[in-house]
């Protein structure tokens, strides 16, 4: 039983690291979704209790802020005030 539990815990730790994004991954996601975007800042934050990346960027003359989930999904994009 201990071996099975240890293997399961080890697998979960490996799986959680495998889906973690780097800041450069986040930059690629924004540039693919918003071609020509100029990214000024990428920060790791918490949004509704979840770890996310917050990205400040300019696109088509607008200052925007995006929230990117650690799975790579774009959760939200708003005009940055």
NORCOR-V787248 format. One record per residue. N is the residue number from 1. RES is the residue in one small letter. PSI is psi as a letter, one per 20 degrees, with the letter a starting at -180 (none if undefined). OMEGA is omega in whole degrees, 0 to 359 (NA if undefined). BURIAL is 1 if it has 16 or more other ideal C-beta (glycine too) atoms within 10 Angstrom, else 0. Layout:
<<N	RES	PSI	OMEGA	BURIAL> <N	RES	PSI	OMEGA	BURIAL>>
//
This chain:
<<1	x	g	180	0> <2	x	h	180	0> <3	x	g	179	0> <4	x	g	179	0> <5	x	g	180	0> <6	x	g	178	0> <7	x	g	180	0> <8	x	g	180	0> <9	x	g	178	0> <10	x	g	178	0> <11	x	g	180	0> <12	x	h	177	0> <13	x	g	178	0> <14	x	g	181	0> <15	x	h	180	0> <16	x	h	178	0> <17	x	h	183	0> <18	x	h	182	0> <19	x	i	180	0> <20	x	p	180	0> <21	x	q	172	1> <22	x	r	177	0> <23	x	h	179	0> <24	x	h	174	0> <25	x	g	180	0> <26	x	g	177	1> <27	x	g	179	1> <28	x	g	180	0> <29	x	g	180	1> <30	x	g	182	1> <31	x	h	176	0> <32	x	g	182	0> <33	x	h	183	0> <34	x	m	181	1> <35	x	p	181	0> <36	x	j	180	0> <37	x	q	174	1> <38	x	o	184	0> <39	x	p	180	1> <40	x	h	183	0> <41	x	q	174	0> <42	x	p	181	1> <43	x	q	173	0> <44	x	p	184	0> <45	x	a	173	0> <46	x	p	181	0> <47	x	o	182	0> <48	x	l	177	0> <49	x	j	181	0> <50	x	q	174	0> <51	x	p	182	0> <52	x	r	168	1> <53	x	p	174	1> <54	x	p	185	1> <55	x	p	174	1> <56	x	p	181	0> <57	x	r	177	1> <58	x	p	177	0> <59	x	p	180	1> <60	x	k	177	0> <61	x	j	180	0> <62	x	q	171	0> <63	x	p	184	0> <64	x	q	176	1> <65	x	p	180	0> <66	x	q	173	1> <67	x	p	183	1> <68	x	p	177	1> <69	x	q	180	1> <70	x	i	175	1> <71	x	j	179	0> <72	x	i	181	0> <73	x	q	174	0> <74	x	o	185	1> <75	x	g	187	0> <76	x	q	173	0> <77	x	p	180	1> <78	x	r	171	0> <79	x	p	181	0> <80	x	p	181	0> <81	x	none	NA	0>>
//
